[in-house]
Each structure stands twice: as structure tokens, then as C-alpha cells.
Amino acid sequence: MAVLKFCPKCGTRMVIQKVGRKSSFVCSRCGYSEPAKEIKIPVVRHRAHARAVRIVTAKDDELKPLPITDAKCPSCGNDKAFWWILQTRGADESPTQFFRCTKCSHTWREHT
């Protein structure tokens, strides 16, 4: 769990500053500081790919709430497909649009 600490003097959010093995909370506005007793920094792993895999391999009953659009399936030629959008690459790049055929369940994607 991340700790968010505010300066008791001016109310500014304090930052963690580490000197050697000792850490302290320091206010960047007024300079107030206090020792940090225990700091736990959570490890966050990027999960965009895991979400994409879960959705792409979803069962048909999980796809029912997804919208349907006109899109030609490259596998069977059907003209209707479920669609969804995910940010699978960097935030500065456009998202990826996924399609799944309503007839044969073939899944493909387009980078928009």
C-alpha cells in the first residue's frame, strides 16, 4: 500500500527522500522533514496484454454485452462482428481495435 503524506505546516504533499539507508518524508515547499519508519512500495506489473488475452479467448456468453458492427470476417466472409478497443501499446500510440466474428468466432485486430 502506498503512503501519501502531507506536510503538517503547509499542507503540501511530501515526497520520499532516501539518503544512504535512511528514508524521510520531505516537503518541497517549506522544507519540513520527518523520518520515514517503514515504506512499502507496491510492485505494479503491466497487465494490458493479460486483459487482451482474456478478452480474446472469452466464451461466447461473455461477448453478449459487446457491441456489434459491420466488419467483414477474413475467415468466413460474415459481415457482422463484436468489437472492443484496448490500449495495448504505449500511451502515446493509438489503441488497438479487436473484432470477433459473430458466426465463426474468428478474432482479428486493427491498429487505429
For each residue, the residues with C-beta under 8 A, 3 or more apart:
1: 40 42
2: 40 41 42
3: 39 40
4: 13
5: 13 14 25
6: 11 12 13 14
7: 10 11 12 13 14 27 29 30 32
8: 32
9: 27 30 32
10: 7 27 29 30 32
11: 6 7
12: 6 7 27 28 29 30
13: 4 5 6 7
14: 5 6 7 25 26 27 28 32
15: 25 26 28
16: 23 24 25 26 36 39
17: 23 24 25 26 33
18: 22 23
19: 22 23 24
20:
21:
22: 18 19 35
23: 16 17 18 19 35 36 39
24: 16 17 19 33 34 35 36
25: 5 14 15 16 17 33 34 35 36
26: 14 15 16 17 31 32 33
27: 7 9 10 12 14 30 31 32 33
28: 12 14 15
29: 7 10 12
30: 7 9 10 12 27
31: 26 27
32: 7 8 9 10 14 26 27
33: 17 24 25 26 27
34: 24 25
35: 22 23 24 25
36: 16 23 24 25 39
37:
38:
39: 3 16 23 36
40: 1 2 3
41: 2
42: 1 2
43:
44:
45:
46: 49
47: 50 51
48: 51 52 86 87 88
49: 46 52 53 88
50: 47 53 54
51: 47 48 54 55 86
52: 48 49 55 56 86 88 96 98
53: 49 50 56 57
54: 50 51 57 58
55: 51 52 58 84 86 98
56: 52 53 98 100 107
57: 53 54
58: 54 55 62 63
59: 62 63
60: 63 64 105
61: 64
62: 58 59
63: 58 59 60 66 82 100
64: 60 61
65:
66: 63 82 83 84 100
67: 82 83
68: 80 81 82 83 102
69: 80 81 83 99
70: 79 80
71: 79 80 81 83 99
72: 77 78 79
73: 76 77 78 79 81 99 101 103 104 106 108
74: 106 108
75: 101 104 106
76: 73 101 103 104 106
77: 72 73
78: 72 73 81 101 102 103 104
79: 70 71 72 73
80: 68 69 70 71 101 102 103
81: 68 69 71 73 78 99 100 101 102
82: 63 66 67 68 99 100 102
83: 66 67 68 69 71 97 98 99 100
84: 55 66 97 98
85: 95 96 97 98 112
86: 48 51 52 55 95 96 98
87: 48 91 95 96
88: 48 49 52 95 96
89: 93 96
90: 93
91: 87
92:
93: 89 90
94: 111 112
95: 85 86 87 88 112
96: 52 85 86 87 88 89 109 110 111 112
97: 83 84 85 109 110 111 112
98: 52 55 56 83 84 85 86 107 108 109
99: 69 71 73 81 82 83 107 108 109 110
100: 56 63 66 81 82 83 105 106 107
101: 73 75 76 78 80 81 104 105 106 107
102: 68 78 80 81 82
103: 73 76 78 80
104: 73 75 76 78 101
105: 60 100 101
106: 73 74 75 76 100 101
107: 56 98 99 100 101
108: 73 74 98 99
109: 96 97 98 99
110: 96 97 99
111: 94 96 97
112: 85 94 95 96 97
